[in-house]
Amino acid sequence: MEVLGQQVIIENIGGAGGMTGTARVAKAAPDGYQFVLGGTGTFGANQTLYIDREGLLKRHDYDVDISGGTPAAHYFGEYQEAGGIMFPTKHDIFPRQPDNTPNQELLVVSIGLSNFDLK
């Protein structure tokens, strides 16, 4: 609440591999108050989200359970609007060092999205 200046409610909607909650947000009013945070399976039990003053996700820290608990820092950037929703088009994942900083010399995954629209 201190960073955003307002209350945030996190609601975990389970079912159908994440599709239940995703469908609910897709059908919601495009007011920017609801968004989906999901992934392919469970990354790890302990996760930390870093959200900027505009309410956009900037970094997601987690330990990759399927990779022996490897600490990861997933950065989001270059947001674009589609259908009234802001999407990060740049994703970079680095190993996280013991001091919680990313090792930017070892880029593990880099994803760039372009030319997309919601219908």
C-alpha positions as CSV (number, residue, x, y, z in Angstrom):
1,M,0.0,0.0,0.0
2,E,2.9,2.4,0.7
3,V,4.3,2.2,-2.8
4,L,1.0,2.3,-4.7
5,G,-0.9,4.5,-2.3
6,Q,-3.9,2.2,-2.4
7,Q,-5.0,-1.2,-1.2
8,V,-4.2,-4.2,-3.4
9,I,-6.2,-7.4,-3.2
10,I,-4.5,-10.6,-4.4
11,E,-6.9,-13.3,-5.3
12,N,-5.6,-16.8,-6.2
13,I,-8.2,-18.4,-8.6
14,G,-7.3,-22.0,-9.1
15,G,-8.6,-24.5,-11.6
16,A,-8.0,-25.7,-15.2
17,G,-4.3,-25.0,-15.1
18,G,-4.8,-21.3,-14.6
19,M,-7.4,-20.9,-17.3
20,T,-10.3,-20.2,-14.8
21,G,-8.6,-17.1,-13.4
22,T,-7.3,-16.0,-16.8
23,A,-10.8,-16.2,-18.4
24,R,-12.2,-14.2,-15.5
25,V,-9.7,-11.4,-16.1
26,A,-10.2,-11.5,-19.9
27,K,-13.9,-10.9,-19.4
28,A,-13.5,-8.1,-16.9
29,A,-13.8,-4.4,-17.7
30,P,-10.6,-3.1,-19.3
31,D,-10.0,-0.7,-16.5
32,G,-6.5,-1.8,-15.6
33,Y,-7.5,-3.0,-12.1
34,Q,-7.2,-6.7,-12.8
35,F,-4.3,-8.6,-14.3
36,V,-3.0,-12.2,-14.5
37,L,0.3,-13.3,-13.2
38,G,0.9,-16.9,-14.3
39,G,3.5,-19.2,-15.7
40,T,4.1,-22.6,-16.9
41,G,3.7,-24.7,-13.8
42,T,4.8,-23.8,-10.4
43,F,8.2,-22.1,-10.4
44,G,8.7,-22.2,-6.7
45,A,7.1,-21.8,-3.3
46,N,8.8,-18.5,-2.4
47,Q,8.3,-15.7,-4.9
48,T,8.8,-11.9,-4.7
49,L,7.2,-9.4,-7.1
50,Y,8.5,-5.8,-7.7
51,I,5.9,-3.4,-9.0
52,D,6.6,0.1,-10.1
53,R,4.6,3.3,-9.2
54,E,2.4,2.8,-12.3
55,G,1.4,-0.7,-11.1
56,L,3.5,-2.5,-13.7
57,L,5.4,-5.6,-12.9
58,K,9.2,-4.9,-13.2
59,R,10.8,-8.0,-11.6
60,H,9.8,-11.4,-10.4
61,D,12.2,-13.3,-8.1
62,Y,11.7,-17.1,-7.6
63,D,13.7,-20.2,-7.0
64,V,13.3,-22.6,-10.0
65,D,12.1,-25.8,-8.3
66,I,12.5,-27.8,-11.6
67,S,16.1,-26.8,-11.7
68,G,17.3,-27.7,-8.2
69,G,16.0,-24.5,-6.6
70,T,18.2,-22.2,-8.8
71,P,17.5,-18.5,-7.7
72,A,16.2,-16.5,-10.7
73,A,15.4,-12.8,-11.3
74,H,12.9,-12.3,-14.2
75,Y,12.8,-8.7,-15.5
76,F,9.8,-7.3,-17.4
77,G,10.0,-4.2,-19.7
78,E,9.0,-2.4,-22.8
79,Y,5.3,-2.4,-22.0
80,Q,2.8,-2.1,-24.8
81,E,-1.0,-1.7,-24.6
82,A,-3.3,-4.2,-26.3
83,G,-7.0,-4.3,-25.8
84,G,-6.7,-1.9,-22.8
85,I,-4.2,-4.1,-21.0
86,M,-0.5,-3.3,-20.6
87,F,1.8,-6.2,-21.6
88,P,5.5,-6.5,-21.1
89,T,7.1,-7.3,-24.4
90,K,10.6,-7.8,-23.1
91,H,11.5,-10.6,-20.6
92,D,15.0,-11.3,-19.4
93,I,15.8,-13.9,-16.8
94,F,19.2,-14.0,-15.0
95,P,20.5,-16.2,-12.1
96,R,20.2,-14.4,-8.8
97,Q,23.3,-14.1,-6.7
98,P,23.5,-14.5,-2.9
99,D,23.1,-10.7,-2.4
100,N,19.8,-10.8,-4.4
101,T,21.3,-9.0,-7.4
102,P,21.1,-10.6,-10.9
103,N,24.3,-11.9,-12.5
104,Q,23.8,-10.0,-15.8
105,E,26.7,-11.8,-17.4
106,L,24.6,-15.0,-17.5
107,L,21.4,-14.3,-19.4
108,V,19.4,-17.6,-19.1
109,V,16.3,-16.7,-21.1
110,S,15.4,-13.7,-23.2
111,I,11.9,-13.3,-24.8
112,G,10.7,-10.5,-27.0
113,L,7.1,-10.1,-28.1
114,S,5.8,-8.0,-31.0
115,N,2.9,-7.6,-33.3
116,F,0.2,-8.9,-31.0
117,D,-3.4,-7.8,-30.4
118,L,-6.3,-9.0,-28.3
119,K,-9.6,-9.9,-30.1
